Amino acid sequence: WHEIMERFRRGETINGKRFQLAPLLPGAVEVLEALRKLNVPLALVSNKREDSLLQELEASGLGRYFQHVYGHKDGRLSKPSSQPIEATLKTMGIAPGNVWYIGDQLSDMEAARGEGMLRVLIGRQQAEMARERGMRNDPAGAIVFIDALRELTAILLRLPAR
């Protein structure tokens, strides 16, 4: 894995194919720009290995949006544990009560469950799975379901800057 990722970073081809970053979710840059204009501090919490995650952010140009990046390392728990989120909030000096946690997996919603955050789940298929599991009426707080990031951008553009 590490050798393949290193070859990817160098732009090499493997079996005649050039590796590419996974495409961004449509509307991702617009959401990040809207949040930047609102002066909202942003963090990225991922189960990907932190070194790979940082390199992907650099290659995609998205690293400039995040004040803190938390990826997997040996000894760290991964989502759905809330530990990565707790550690990120502590590092950033942010109380969990005024945080939006945006994710595209049910494990994201489970990880943010105990932190008193507004949870936003992207994607119709994930929303259907959450409803089937009874997560819609979770006592830990509501989950906002959106089909696409463009819906979130429309909301953010109406908010006042901090």
Sequence and secondary structure as in RCSB ss.txt:
>XXXX:A:sequence
WHEIMERFRRGETINGKRFQLAPLLPGAVEVLEALRKLNVPLALVSNKREDSLLQELEASGLGRYFQHVYGHKDG
RLSKPSSQPIEATLKTMGIAPGNVWYIGDQLSDMEAARGEGMLRVLIGRQQAEMARERGMRNDPAGAIVFIDALR
ELTAILLRLPAR
>XXXX:A:secstr
 HHHHHHHHTT EETTEE       TTHHHHHHHHHHTT   EEEEEEEHHHHHHHHHHHT GGG SEEEEE TT
   TTSSHHHHHHHHHHT  GGG EEEESSHHHHHHTGGGT EEEEE HHHHHHHHHTTGGG TT  EEEESSHH
HHHHHHTTS   
